[in-house]
Amino acid sequence: MLQHMNEINPNDQINMYPPTRFMGSKNKLLSSIWAATEDLHFNSVLDLFSGSGAVGYMYKCHGKAVACNDYMAMAATFSKAMIENNSVRLNEEAINKILSSGDNTDHFVADTFSGLYFSDEDNNLIDNIRHNISMLDDPYEKAIAMTALIRAIMKKRPRGIFTYTGNRYDDGRKDLRKSLEQLFREAAVAVNEAVFDNRKVNLSSWHDSLDLDLPHYDLIYMDPPYYTPKSDNEYVRRYHFVEGLARNWDGVEIQENTKTKKFKSYPTPFSTLSGAEEAFDHLFEKYKSSILVISYSSNSQPDKEQMLRILSKYKNNVRVTPVEHTYSFGTTKNVKRNNVQEYIFVGY
């Protein structure tokens, strides 16, 4: 049964959001982000770099009107399915229909990515599901089904990324032993269970953050790609296959000379220090009439002092909450951990 805002406990509902291995997800920091802002007066939130959607969903659970924006189509698909959507779910009949076989597929995945990431059987199933999703009329049903497909594919993929081919990073997870159909069914159920009505008008947006044009929101939350000389922040390089899936490879040119058949990463000012500084300055000025909240890692640049300097240009009151956090990457046999402090800047 679909729940309404006055029937839910926010913390219980937050836990209904399906977990993901999406790089940089703030799922483990949600309580800290809420604690850093709950004393402020605001009714609406714009999550400017929504990514996995976890933060936007958390604010939805606390009864705020939420707009989620991201430059990646897959992120916008997540937020359309579970944040903008207040009521639509996929019933079992629809799930069965999406999984039903047919002869009308374009065989794009099977032809383009043969032997790279999945078996021929799985590639054919992906093409079949793609086609059946395109036949759905309801935009929220489409978003739920595509979200379920993306999450199933990421669970079926060792490490959940597409920067390599083959299965050499098989870490023994149970999900890797499940069929893609089973993973899709499980993901569809999980997404369905995350849908609830917070009695607010919520929005999913797919735009570059610097070009976004929306009405006023009381609080702007920013979790941009972190710039650090020690690693790259190219989400598209890691997730090009599922990002291509979310946009049906429309408007992208696959680089046929690459082993992974990736497409060119989207341009972002956050790939250089000077670009990141300029982008922050621009965004802080643009949204200076709102409460500004920024999540940022201690191993990123601009550093803490530079961020405070830029933010203080536009806000008289600025506070910083440090949170101990560990980023992990690698396999279960060889996990590398990066112990950092996550800074939550609040300007008001």
One Martini backbone bead per residue (centre of mass of N, CA, C, O) as a GRO file, in nm:
protein
  348
    1MET     BB    1   0.097   0.036   0.021
    2LEU     BB    2   0.062   0.363  -0.011
    3GLN     BB    3   0.226   0.622   0.140
    4HIS     BB    4   0.201   0.895   0.354
    5MET     BB    5   0.332   1.145   0.533
    6ASN     BB    6   0.143   1.093   0.801
    7GLU     BB    7   0.250   0.763   0.804
    8ILE     BB    8   0.556   0.836   0.849
    9ASN     BB    9   0.889   0.766   0.917
   10PRO     BB   10   1.158   0.914   0.803
   11ASN     BB   11   1.378   0.699   0.876
   12ASP     BB   12   1.229   0.457   0.755
   13GLN     BB   13   1.203   0.571   0.464
   14ILE     BB   14   1.503   0.614   0.402
   15ASN     BB   15   1.557   0.293   0.415
   16MET     BB   16   1.397   0.242   0.129
   17TYR     BB   17   1.634   0.323  -0.023
   18PRO     BB   18   1.815   0.199  -0.260
   19PRO     BB   19   2.107   0.078  -0.275
   20THR     BB   20   2.439   0.188  -0.389
   21ARG     BB   21   2.764   0.200  -0.572
   22PHE     BB   22   2.777   0.488  -0.617
   23MET     BB   23   2.987   0.727  -0.663
   24GLY     BB   24   2.967   0.939  -0.378
   25SER     BB   25   2.764   0.849  -0.198
   26LYS     BB   26   2.558   0.982   0.092
   27ASN     BB   27   2.420   0.756   0.263
   28LYS     BB   28   2.619   0.764   0.531
   29LEU     BB   29   2.548   1.103   0.569
   30LEU     BB   30   2.250   1.182   0.623
   31SER     BB   31   2.239   1.248   0.930
   32SER     BB   32   2.450   1.479   0.911
   33ILE     BB   33   2.303   1.661   0.710
   34TRP     BB   34   2.049   1.698   0.879
   35ALA     BB   35   2.185   1.806   1.139
   36ALA     BB   36   2.308   2.067   0.983
   37THR     BB   37   1.982   2.174   0.898
   38GLU     BB   38   1.725   2.141   1.099
   39ASP     BB   39   1.739   2.446   1.233
   40LEU     BB   40   1.637   2.545   0.971
   41HIS     BB   41   1.440   2.744   0.752
   42PHE     BB   42   1.270   2.515   0.528
   43ASN     BB   43   1.068   2.384   0.232
   44SER     BB   44   1.298   2.379   0.006
   45VAL     BB   45   1.493   2.170  -0.234
   46LEU     BB   46   1.811   2.177  -0.411
   47ASP     BB   47   1.969   1.916  -0.587
   48LEU     BB   48   2.232   1.981  -0.800
   49PHE     BB   49   2.399   1.686  -0.745
   50SER     BB   50   2.231   1.399  -0.709
   51GLY     BB   51   2.295   1.127  -0.826
   52SER     BB   52   2.165   0.878  -0.639
   53GLY     BB   53   1.938   1.054  -0.447
   54ALA     BB   54   1.961   1.037  -0.130
   55VAL     BB   55   1.929   1.334  -0.037
   56GLY     BB   56   1.661   1.409  -0.169
   57TYR     BB   57   1.504   1.180  -0.026
   58MET     BB   58   1.552   1.270   0.261
   59TYR     BB   59   1.399   1.543   0.229
   60LYS     BB   60   1.132   1.418   0.146
   61CYS     BB   61   1.093   1.262   0.419
   62HIS     BB   62   1.092   1.565   0.567
   63GLY     BB   63   0.873   1.738   0.379
   64LYS     BB   64   1.008   1.841   0.124
   65ALA     BB   65   1.050   2.021  -0.152
   66VAL     BB   66   1.196   1.856  -0.443
   67ALA     BB   67   1.491   1.911  -0.641
   68CYS     BB   68   1.657   1.725  -0.898
   69ASN     BB   69   1.995   1.743  -1.027
   70ASP     BB   70   2.167   1.633  -1.336
   71TYR     BB   71   2.404   1.550  -1.599
   72MET     BB   72   2.284   1.265  -1.564
   73ALA     BB   73   2.046   1.048  -1.675
   74MET     BB   74   2.047   0.833  -1.451
   75ALA     BB   75   1.993   1.027  -1.215
   76ALA     BB   76   1.724   1.141  -1.328
   77THR     BB   77   1.583   0.866  -1.321
   78PHE     BB   78   1.586   0.814  -1.022
   79SER     BB   79   1.432   1.082  -0.937
   80LYS     BB   80   1.174   1.024  -1.099
   81ALA     BB   81   1.095   0.749  -0.962
   82MET     BB   82   1.143   0.854  -0.624
   83ILE     BB   83   1.072   1.178  -0.616
   84GLU     BB   84   0.871   1.289  -0.818
   85ASN     BB   85   0.733   1.032  -0.756
   86ASN     BB   86   0.423   0.967  -0.555
   87SER     BB   87   0.244   0.686  -0.692
   88VAL     BB   88   0.390   0.511  -0.897
   89ARG     BB   89   0.373   0.162  -0.997
   90LEU     BB   90   0.487  -0.166  -1.058
   91ASN     BB   91   0.338  -0.431  -1.150
   92GLU     BB   92   0.362  -0.762  -1.212
   93GLU     BB   93   0.253  -0.749  -1.499
   94ALA     BB   94   0.455  -0.535  -1.601
   95ILE     BB   95   0.712  -0.690  -1.537
   96ASN     BB   96   0.650  -0.934  -1.719
   97LYS     BB   97   0.626  -0.770  -1.982
   98ILE     BB   98   0.918  -0.656  -1.982
   99LEU     BB   99   1.039  -0.968  -1.982
  100SER     BB  100   0.930  -1.030  -2.242
  101SER     BB  101   0.957  -1.169  -2.543
  102GLY     BB  102   1.096  -1.067  -2.874
  103ASP     BB  103   1.144  -0.931  -3.232
  104ASN     BB  104   1.183  -0.587  -3.191
  105THR     BB  105   1.468  -0.548  -3.156
  106ASP     BB  106   1.789  -0.378  -3.223
  107HIS     BB  107   2.057  -0.516  -3.098
  108PHE     BB  108   2.263  -0.309  -2.981
  109VAL     BB  109   2.406  -0.446  -2.743
  110ALA     BB  110   2.476  -0.716  -2.882
  111ASP     BB  111   2.651  -0.573  -3.110
  112THR     BB  112   2.836  -0.361  -2.944
  113PHE     BB  113   2.895  -0.551  -2.652
  114SER     BB  114   3.023  -0.803  -2.733
  115GLY     BB  115   3.225  -0.956  -2.483
  116LEU     BB  116   3.258  -0.730  -2.247
  117TYR     BB  117   3.030  -0.772  -1.988
  118PHE     BB  118   2.828  -0.988  -2.111
  119SER     BB  119   2.632  -1.210  -2.208
  120ASP     BB  120   2.438  -1.283  -2.469
  121GLU     BB  121   2.185  -1.328  -2.300
  122ASP     BB  122   2.195  -1.056  -2.148
  123ASN     BB  123   2.201  -0.868  -2.391
  124ASN     BB  124   1.924  -0.959  -2.500
  125LEU     BB  125   1.765  -0.878  -2.249
  126ILE     BB  126   1.831  -0.581  -2.252
  127ASP     BB  127   1.703  -0.525  -2.528
  128ASN     BB  128   1.420  -0.621  -2.450
  129ILE     BB  129   1.371  -0.422  -2.217
  130ARG     BB  130   1.413  -0.165  -2.373
  131HIS     BB  131   1.177  -0.203  -2.565
  132ASN     BB  132   0.948  -0.235  -2.347
  133ILE     BB  133   0.990   0.042  -2.219
  134SER     BB  134   0.924   0.210  -2.482
  135MET     BB  135   0.607   0.108  -2.465
  136LEU     BB  136   0.553   0.285  -2.244
  137ASP     BB  137   0.348   0.557  -2.129
  138ASP     BB  138   0.445   0.603  -1.848
  139PRO     BB  139   0.701   0.790  -1.716
  140TYR     BB  140   0.726   0.640  -1.437
  141GLU     BB  141   0.742   0.354  -1.538
  142LYS     BB  142   0.996   0.401  -1.703
  143ALA     BB  143   1.177   0.493  -1.465
  144ILE     BB  144   1.153   0.240  -1.296
  145ALA     BB  145   1.254   0.034  -1.508
  146MET     BB  146   1.529   0.172  -1.562
  147THR     BB  147   1.631   0.167  -1.275
  148ALA     BB  148   1.620  -0.141  -1.245
  149LEU     BB  149   1.814  -0.205  -1.477
  150ILE     BB  150   2.061  -0.049  -1.378
  151ARG     BB  151   2.085  -0.193  -1.100
  152ALA     BB  152   2.111  -0.478  -1.210
  153ILE     BB  153   2.366  -0.431  -1.380
  154MET     BB  154   2.550  -0.331  -1.145
  155LYS     BB  155   2.523  -0.601  -0.984
  156LYS     BB  156   2.635  -0.786  -1.224
  157ARG     BB  157   2.886  -0.604  -1.191
  158PRO     BB  158   3.193  -0.587  -1.115
  159ARG     BB  159   3.198  -0.295  -0.915
  160GLY     BB  160   2.984  -0.140  -1.114
  161ILE     BB  161   3.176  -0.099  -1.369
  162PHE     BB  162   3.322   0.032  -1.715
  163THR     BB  163   3.666   0.030  -1.726
  164TYR     BB  164   3.630  -0.273  -1.801
  165THR     BB  165   3.669  -0.602  -1.904
  166GLY     BB  166   3.512  -0.851  -1.794
  167ASN     BB  167   3.570  -1.059  -1.462
  168ARG     BB  168   3.834  -0.996  -1.273
  169TYR     BB  169   3.646  -0.861  -1.017
  170ASP     BB  170   3.542  -1.104  -0.878
  171ASP     BB  171   3.406  -1.103  -0.528
  172GLY     BB  172   3.158  -1.316  -0.463
  173ARG     BB  173   2.895  -1.208  -0.492
  174LYS     BB  174   2.568  -1.305  -0.503
  175ASP     BB  175   2.471  -1.130  -0.743
  176LEU     BB  176   2.664  -1.271  -0.958
  177ARG     BB  177   2.476  -1.546  -0.946
  178LYS     BB  178   2.250  -1.404  -1.055
  179SER     BB  179   2.012  -1.325  -1.252
  180LEU     BB  180   1.903  -1.062  -1.433
  181GLU     BB  181   1.605  -1.108  -1.382
  182GLN     BB  182   1.616  -1.120  -1.074
  183LEU     BB  183   1.743  -0.839  -1.035
  184PHE     BB  184   1.512  -0.683  -1.166
  185ARG     BB  185   1.286  -0.770  -0.980
  186GLU     BB  186   1.417  -0.667  -0.717
  187ALA     BB  187   1.447  -0.370  -0.808
  188ALA     BB  188   1.149  -0.309  -0.863
  189VAL     BB  189   1.054  -0.356  -0.574
  190ALA     BB  190   1.240  -0.146  -0.437
  191VAL     BB  191   1.135   0.100  -0.589
  192ASN     BB  192   0.841   0.077  -0.514
  193GLU     BB  193   0.895   0.103  -0.196
  194ALA     BB  194   1.005   0.411  -0.231
  195VAL     BB  195   0.727   0.502  -0.293
  196PHE     BB  196   0.591   0.829  -0.201
  197ASP     BB  197   0.379   1.073  -0.037
  198ASN     BB  198   0.465   1.420   0.059
  199ARG     BB  199   0.268   1.648  -0.050
  200LYS     BB  200   0.459   1.736  -0.289
  201VAL     BB  201   0.631   1.908  -0.538
  202ASN     BB  202   0.839   1.731  -0.743
  203LEU     BB  203   1.174   1.716  -0.911
  204SER     BB  204   1.326   1.631  -1.227
  205SER     BB  205   1.662   1.702  -1.357
  206TRP     BB  206   1.853   1.747  -1.685
  207HIS     BB  207   2.140   1.938  -1.613
  208ASP     BB  208   2.349   2.177  -1.602
  209SER     BB  209   2.422   2.353  -1.323
  210LEU     BB  210   2.501   2.632  -1.472
  211ASP     BB  211   2.209   2.626  -1.655
  212LEU     BB  212   2.001   2.639  -1.447
  213ASP     BB  213   1.627   2.711  -1.446
  214LEU     BB  214   1.473   2.788  -1.145
  215PRO     BB  215   1.306   2.839  -0.898
  216HIS     BB  216   1.292   2.904  -0.584
  217TYR     BB  217   1.502   2.778  -0.318
  218ASP     BB  218   1.579   2.762   0.013
  219LEU     BB  219   1.774   2.509  -0.048
  220ILE     BB  220   2.116   2.436  -0.142
  221TYR     BB  221   2.256   2.137  -0.260
  222MET     BB  222   2.613   2.037  -0.277
  223ASP     BB  223   2.774   1.754  -0.476
  224PRO     BB  224   3.035   1.764  -0.638
  225PRO     BB  225   3.287   1.696  -0.812
  226TYR     BB  226   3.592   1.603  -0.707
  227TYR     BB  227   3.897   1.766  -0.686
  228THR     BB  228   4.197   1.567  -0.756
  229PRO     BB  229   4.524   1.474  -0.837
  230LYS     BB  230   4.485   1.153  -0.750
  231SER     BB  231   4.208   1.168  -0.916
  232ASP     BB  232   3.921   1.112  -1.083
  233ASN     BB  233   3.571   1.252  -1.180
  234GLU     BB  234   3.461   1.038  -1.401
  235TYR     BB  235   3.157   0.909  -1.434
  236VAL     BB  236   3.128   0.826  -1.732
  237ARG     BB  237   3.364   0.625  -1.741
  238ARG     BB  238   3.229   0.426  -1.529
  239TYR     BB  239   2.900   0.463  -1.657
  240HIS     BB  240   2.848   0.453  -1.973
  241PHE     BB  241   2.650   0.217  -2.013
  242VAL     BB  242   2.411   0.322  -1.824
  243GLU     BB  243   2.400   0.604  -1.945
  244GLY     BB  244   2.333   0.513  -2.230
  245LEU     BB  245   2.075   0.367  -2.152
  246ALA     BB  246   1.914   0.616  -2.036
  247ARG     BB  247   1.963   0.762  -2.345
  248ASN     BB  248   1.993   0.559  -2.585
  249TRP     BB  249   2.254   0.687  -2.716
  250ASP     BB  250   2.172   0.983  -2.737
  251GLY     BB  251   2.414   1.213  -2.847
  252VAL     BB  252   2.640   0.992  -2.875
  253GLU     BB  253   2.989   0.888  -2.927
  254ILE     BB  254   3.133   0.608  -2.986
  255GLN     BB  255   3.454   0.483  -2.906
  256GLU     BB  256   3.576   0.240  -3.108
  257ASN     BB  257   3.892   0.247  -3.009
  258THR     BB  258   3.788   0.138  -2.749
  259LYS     BB  259   3.759  -0.129  -2.537
  260THR     BB  260   3.477  -0.016  -2.387
  261LYS     BB  261   3.291   0.171  -2.561
  262LYS     BB  262   3.300   0.458  -2.502
  263PHE     BB  263   3.223   0.792  -2.422
  264LYS     BB  264   3.243   1.107  -2.397
  265SER     BB  265   3.288   1.314  -2.160
  266TYR     BB  266   3.161   1.550  -1.982
  267PRO     BB  267   3.179   1.867  -1.931
  268THR     BB  268   3.379   2.009  -1.649
  269PRO     BB  269   3.499   2.240  -1.412
  270PHE     BB  270   3.583   2.000  -1.189
  271SER     BB  271   3.878   1.911  -1.334
  272THR     BB  272   3.984   2.180  -1.201
  273LEU     BB  273   4.081   2.416  -0.986
  274SER     BB  274   3.996   2.677  -1.135
  275GLY     BB  275   3.718   2.569  -1.222
  276ALA     BB  276   3.604   2.513  -0.938
  277GLU     BB  277   3.625   2.796  -0.821
  278GLU     BB  278   3.449   2.936  -1.033
  279ALA     BB  279   3.194   2.762  -0.995
  280PHE     BB  280   3.141   2.824  -0.700
  281ASP     BB  281   3.113   3.126  -0.729
  282HIS     BB  282   2.876   3.120  -0.923
  283LEU     BB  283   2.677   2.954  -0.744
  284PHE     BB  284   2.679   3.131  -0.489
  285GLU     BB  285   2.569   3.381  -0.634
  286LYS     BB  286   2.309   3.261  -0.762
  287TYR     BB  287   2.223   3.136  -0.446
  288LYS     BB  288   2.235   3.371  -0.214
  289SER     BB  289   1.914   3.360  -0.123
  290SER     BB  290   2.004   3.089  -0.011
  291ILE     BB  291   2.072   2.815   0.136
  292LEU     BB  292   2.403   2.677   0.179
  293VAL     BB  293   2.504   2.337   0.089
  294ILE     BB  294   2.822   2.156   0.134
  295SER     BB  295   2.987   1.880   0.017
  296TYR     BB  296   3.325   1.787   0.135
  297SER     BB  297   3.650   1.687   0.091
  298SER     BB  298   3.968   1.695   0.242
  299ASN     BB  299   4.112   1.581  -0.047
  300SER     BB  300   4.020   1.846  -0.183
  301GLN     BB  301   3.972   2.090  -0.447
  302PRO     BB  302   3.926   2.315  -0.278
  303ASP     BB  303   3.990   2.396   0.025
  304LYS     BB  304   3.862   2.489   0.317
  305GLU     BB  305   3.961   2.788   0.312
  306GLN     BB  306   3.866   2.851   0.024
  307MET     BB  307   3.566   2.790   0.068
  308LEU     BB  308   3.520   2.998   0.290
  309ARG     BB  309   3.596   3.244   0.123
  310ILE     BB  310   3.380   3.217  -0.098
  311LEU     BB  311   3.125   3.192   0.086
  312SER     BB  312   3.175   3.472   0.246
  313LYS     BB  313   3.090   3.660   0.008
  314TYR     BB  314   2.759   3.562   0.047
  315LYS     BB  315   2.791   3.492   0.366
  316ASN     BB  316   2.771   3.572   0.708
  317ASN     BB  317   2.703   3.265   0.773
  318VAL     BB  318   2.946   3.011   0.865
  319ARG     BB  319   2.955   2.651   0.879
  320VAL     BB  320   3.139   2.355   1.003
  321THR     BB  321   3.110   1.997   0.952
  322PRO     BB  322   3.283   1.729   1.065
  323VAL     BB  323   3.323   1.396   0.905
  324GLU     BB  324   3.388   1.083   0.937
  325HIS     BB  325   3.531   0.903   0.650
  326THR     BB  326   3.504   0.610   0.423
  327TYR     BB  327   3.658   0.517   0.132
  328SER     BB  328   3.586   0.245  -0.089
  329PHE     BB  329   3.798   0.031  -0.299
  330GLY     BB  330   3.754  -0.269  -0.459
  331THR     BB  331   3.806  -0.568  -0.332
  332THR     BB  332   3.773  -0.795  -0.077
  333LYS     BB  333   4.090  -0.872  -0.103
  334ASN     BB  334   4.158  -0.547  -0.207
  335VAL     BB  335   4.104  -0.298  -0.001
  336LYS     BB  336   4.078   0.046  -0.032
  337ARG     BB  337   4.133   0.318   0.198
  338ASN     BB  338   3.986   0.653   0.257
  339ASN     BB  339   4.063   0.865   0.511
  340VAL     BB  340   3.832   1.123   0.591
  341GLN     BB  341   3.688   1.437   0.578
  342GLU     BB  342   3.362   1.556   0.590
  343TYR     BB  343   3.234   1.851   0.475
  344ILE     BB  344   2.976   2.074   0.610
  345PHE     BB  345   2.856   2.344   0.454
  346VAL     BB  346   2.697   2.647   0.598
  347GLY     BB  347   2.501   2.908   0.445
  348TYR     BB  348   2.295   3.205   0.599
   0.00000   0.00000   0.00000
